[in-house]
Amino acid sequence: MKASTDKLPRRPKRIEEAVQYAIGHKTRVNILIALNEGIYTAAQLAQIVGEPQNNIANHLRKMLDDGSIEIAREERKSNFVVYWYKAVELSCYSQEEAEAMTPAQQQVTVGAIVQSATAELFAALYAGKLRDPRSVLFWHWYNMDQQGQKDLEAENVRYLKRVREIEAESTNRRADSGEDSTSMLVSLSVYERARKVREFSGT
């Protein structure tokens, strides 16, 4: 995945702190998931989120300063400028392209992905969507050797390819049936755990 990193040297916070701030308040979570869908002004976001515009503007200002969101475009009207905001741009990277990044670029990129995915997760939690019995929620850690890590990586590549195929099949069926679509969020995280599991000997 890729975040647009050309604007990020102005960031006063570390990426980890910026992400923690962005997802640390329900209003900012709702702003983030709205911007995952499209570009909006502060006035439009106030209507979407259902909060006063000055409150939304304050959140937007801080998130923009942190690099958590970006300005999509601006338009001068009379004596003021209207800004349209957007989520940090994300796209796909090959493993080779990701390995060619500097460590700082890699951290900013994954930070942007964690921010978007976690905002969607929290918004679904707030809205009660996760308690739907059809939702799939699971986490666990597994102990792997190097070959196991490679096998797991290959399996996840196949899984994501199949998800895209299912979406294409669904689109084709809806073209014939006219059925409305339902936005389903698929989040996949496979990474080395931050700390090693301690093995306790029996006493």
N, C-alpha and C positions, 0 to 999 in steps of 0.2 A: 504494500500500500504506500501511498505517497501523500504528503502534505506539502502545500506550496510554501517553501522555506525561504524564499527570497526576501520576504518582509519581516522575518523573525528576529534579526539582530537587535531591534528596538525593544524586545521583550524584557521588562524589568524583573520578571520572576523566572525561576527555573520552570521548565515545562511541567514537571510534576506538581509544582505549587499552583500553576495556572489551571491545570486540569482539575485539581482538587477544589479550587475556588469555583470554577465554572459549574461543576456538578453538585456543589455544596448547598444550593438553595433551590427550592421548587420553582421559583420564577425563572431562574437561569436555565434550569432543566427544560422548562416549557419553551423558552426562547430557542434553545439549542435544537430541540426536535422540530420546531417550526422551520428553522433555517436549514435543517436537513432536507426539507421538502422544496424550498425555493428561496427567493430573495424578497425581503420586505423592509419597509420603512419602520421607524419607531411607532408611528401612529397605527400602522397595520398590525404590528406585533401586539400593541396594546389591546386592539380589538380581539385578536386571536387568543391571547393569554387571559384577557379579561381583567386587566389591571390598569391603573392610571398611567398615562403616557410619560409623565415625569419620572415615575418609578421605573418604568421600562427603560427610559433613556439613561438613567443612572447605572443600571445593570449593564446596558450596552456599552457605555463609556468605559467601564472598568474591564469588561471582557475584551473590548477592542484594544485597550492598552496592553493587555496580557497576550494578545495574539490568538485568543481563543475563537474569535470570529474575525471576519474581514469586511471591508467595504466593497460592494459589488459595483456600484456606480453612484454618482452624485449629480444633482441637478439644481441650478441656481433659480430660485423663484423670488422675485422682488429683492428684498434685502436679506434673504437668508438662503441657506443651502440645505436641500433635502438629501439625506443619505439612504441608500438601500444597502442592507446588510446581508451577508451570506455566511454559511458555514465554511470552515477551512476546507479548501479543495482537497479531495482525496481521489486517488486512482490506483491502479494496480502496478506493482513492481514485480519483475522476475527476481528469483533468488540472486542471480548474478548482479542485477542492478542494485538490489538492497545491500549486497556485500561491498559494492563499490562506494557506498555512502561513507561519510565520516561518522564516527560514533555520535556526534552531536546531531547530525541530520537524521540518523536512525532513531534517536530518542525523541526528537520532535515529531517524526512521522508516526511512530507508535503511540505517542502521546495524543495526537489528533484522533487516531482511531479509537483509543481507549475512551477519550472524551465523548465522541459521537455514540459509541456503542453503549457506554454506561448511562448517558443521558436518556437514550431510548429505553433502557432497562428500568431506570428509576421512574420514568414517566409511566411505563406500563404497570409498575408496582403501585404508584399513586392512584392510577385509574382502575385498579383491581383486575387488570387483564391477566395477570400471572396466576390468579387462582382458578382460571378456567382449567378443568381437568384435561383438556386437550393440549395445554401448554406443556412443553418439555423443558424441565429444569433439572440440571444435574451437574455436580462437580465432584471431582475426586482426583487424587494424585496416584500415579503409577510409577513403579521403579523399572527403568529400562536400561539395557546396555546400548552400545552404539548402534548395533543392527536394529534393535527395537525402535530406536529413535527414527532411523531411516524408514522403517516399515510404517511407523505411525504417520510420518510426513506424507508418504505416498498414499496412504489410505485417506487422509484428509483432502488431498488434491482430488482424488476420485470422488469423494463425497461432495465437494463444492461443485465439481463438474456436473454431478447428477442433479444437484439443486437447480442449477441453471437450465438443465434439460427439462426438469419438472415445470419450471416457470414457463418455458417456451411451449410445452404441451398444454398448459393451462390457458395461455394466451390464445392458442389456436382453438381450443374448445369454446372459450368465451366469445370468440369472433363469430362462431356459429350459433351459440345459444343466447347471446346477449346478456349473460349473467354478469352481475357486478363483481368486481374483484375485492378481495380482502388482503390488506397489507400484513404480511407475516414477516416478522423479523427473525433472521437466522444469524446467530452469533457463534463464532467458533474461535476458541482460544486454546492454543497448544504451545506451551513454553516451559522452560526449566523453572522449577519452583525457586522462590527467592532465598529460602533457607533449606538446609539439608535436614531431613527427618532424623531426629535423634533416636538411636537404638538403645533402649534401656535393658540392661542385663538384670536378670532376676536376682533379688536379694532375700 
